[in-house]
Amino acid sequence: MRLKRIISKISFLGLLCMAFMSFTAQGAITPEEVARKAANTIQEAKSLSATFTITANGRSTKGTLKSSGQKFTMQLPEVSSWYNGKTLYTYNPRTSETTVTEPTAQELLESNPLLYVKGGAGGYTYSFSPVKRTGKYVIDLVPRSRKSGIKKLTFTINSTTFRPERIVVSMGSTATTIDITSLKTGVTATAAEFEYPKAKYPKAEIVDLR
């Protein structure tokens, strides 16, 4: 009788463990859901502003970004850009040239890395990174196609707010890291802010590549 009771207890504990594991698996968030929730935090914001630090090839630089819908402007010491929803203007202070293009989707991603997050990084496979950070979700995204030249994206997402805090773009043997130091939504943004301020750079040479 005692043996039967022991077996019965073991069976009961086993069932409890299986039920708990099943509940945990069903309740656990997937990396795809993390990416989608992070995308929603940006998509649902009518306008936003961010400050960030970009690190690549051992060098770092600070910048600012402001966007409204598809439009954005990004300011760095090395380059400034304005996208009005159709045309992208890129000013290089070193050469005093402004390049004008009608950018492809990939060119926009290269100009505004937040667009990777905003689009939920479609066309990628998702997994949780082996790198763990307290209070963060770290997810790796590997492109299904190699045409973009991107080897991997890594997003670090706040597990409470689902706001992106770091984006790492790996291309070949190099990686560019964007650390987002602040992100504000619902900021005031006018259409003029996303137009190239020609009067500010009267001596700039215009290189029209449209």
N, C-alpha and C positions, 0 to 999 in steps of 0.2 A: 504493500500500500504506500509506504513511504517513497519507494522508487517511482511509483506512478505519479505521486504528488510533485516530486522533483522534476520529472519529465514534463508534467503539465505546466509548472512554473516556467521552465525553460522555453516551452512552446509559446506561452503567453508573452514572455519578454521579447521573444523573437518577432511575434506579430506586432508588438508595440514599436520595436525598432524599425520594422519594415514600413509601418504606417507613418512614423516620424520622418523617415527618409523620403517617402513618397510626398509628404506634405512639404518638406523642405525643397525638394526638387521642383514642385509645382509653384512654390512661392518665390523661388529664387529668380532674380532678374537676369536676363541674358545680355550679352554684349551688344546685340542688335537693339535691344530695348534701351540700353544706356545711350547708344548713338542717336536713337530716335528722340528720346527725351531731351538730350542736349540740343538737337536740331530745333526742337519745339521752343526752347527758351530763346532762341535767336529769331526763328520765323515769326513767333507771336509778338515780338517787339517791333512796334512801328518804326522806331529809330533807336540807335544805340551809339555809345562812344566807348572807346577802350584805349588803355595805355598798355604798352607791351615792350618786351626786350627780345630782340632777335639775336641768336648766336649761331655763327657758322664759321667754319675754318679757323676756330680759335679766337674769333673777334666778335664783339657784341656791340649792338647799337640800340638805342631806345627810339620808340615812335608812338604815334597816336593814330587812331582810326575813328572815323565817324561814318555811319551809314543810315540810310532810310530806304526801305524796300530793296530794290536792286542797285540803287545808287550808293556810291561811297567816295570818300576821300581819305588818303593815307599820307601821313607826313613823316619822313625820316630825314636825318641830316644829309644822307647821300642821294636821296631821290624823293620826289613828291608826286602824287598821282590823284587824278580826279576822273570819276566815271559817272556820266549823267544818265546812264541807262542804255546808251547807244555807243558813245564815243569815249575812248580812254585817252587822257592826256597825261604824259609822263615827263616831268621836268628833271633834268640832270644839272645841278648847279656847277659841277666841275667843268662841263663842256658848254654850259649855257645853251642847251638844246632842249626843245620840247618835242617829243615824238607823239604823233597823233595816229591812232589806230581804231578800227572797229574790231575789238578783241574776240577771240574764240572763247569758249567756255573754259578751256584749259589755261589760256592766258589770264583770264579773270581770277582763276584759282591761284595762279602764281603771284598775282597782284594783291589779292586779299585772302589770306589763308583761312579766315573765319568762314569763308564760303564752303570749305571742306566740311566743317561742322554743320553749317546751316542746311546743307543738302543731305545730311545724314550719311555722306560719303557713299552714295549709291555706286554699285559696280564693284564692291569690295566684299571679301569674306571677313568675318569678325571672330575675335577670340579675346579672352582676358589675358593680359600680359602676365608673365611670370613675376614681373616687378610689382611689388605690393606697396601701397602707401595708405597710411591710416586716414580714414575719412574720404578716400578718393576711389573712383573706379578708373583703372588704367586698362585701356583696350587697344589691341593691335588690329589694324585693318590692312589686308593684303589685296591688291588689285587683281581682279580676274583677268584683266588684259594687261599686257606689258607695253602697250602703245604709249601710255602717258609718261613712261620713264620712271615712274615712282615705284620703289621697291616695297615700301611700307609706310603707313601712317600710324602714329601712336597718339591717342588722346588721353589726357588726364582730366577727369570730370569730377567736380565736387559731388559727393554722394548725397548731399542734402538739397542743394539748389539745382543740381544738374547743369551748372554753368561750366564751360570749358576753362581750364586753368593753364593747360600746356598743350601745344601741338608740335609733334616732331614729324618732319617730312624727310624720309630717307630715300635718297636717289643714288643708286650704285653704292660706292664706298663712302659717300658724304651724307651728312645729315644737317638739317636746319631746324633749330629749336625756337619756338615762339612761346615765351612765358608771358601770360596775360596777367598784368599786375592789378588792373581794375577793369570792370565791365559795368557800365550803367545803361539802363534801358529807359525808354520814354523821354529822352532828351529832346530839346528843341532843335529842329533841323529845317533849314530853308533850302529851296531848290538851288539858289545861287551858290550855296556852299559846295555843290558838286559840279559846278562849271569851272572850267579853267580860267583863273584870274589873269587874263592877258595884260591888264594894266600894271600888274605887279611885276611882270617880267618883260618890259618893253624892248629889251635888247636880245631877248632869247630868239635863237634861230628855230623856226618851225619846220619840222621834218614830217611831212604828211605821208603816211604809208597806207592810207585808205585806198 
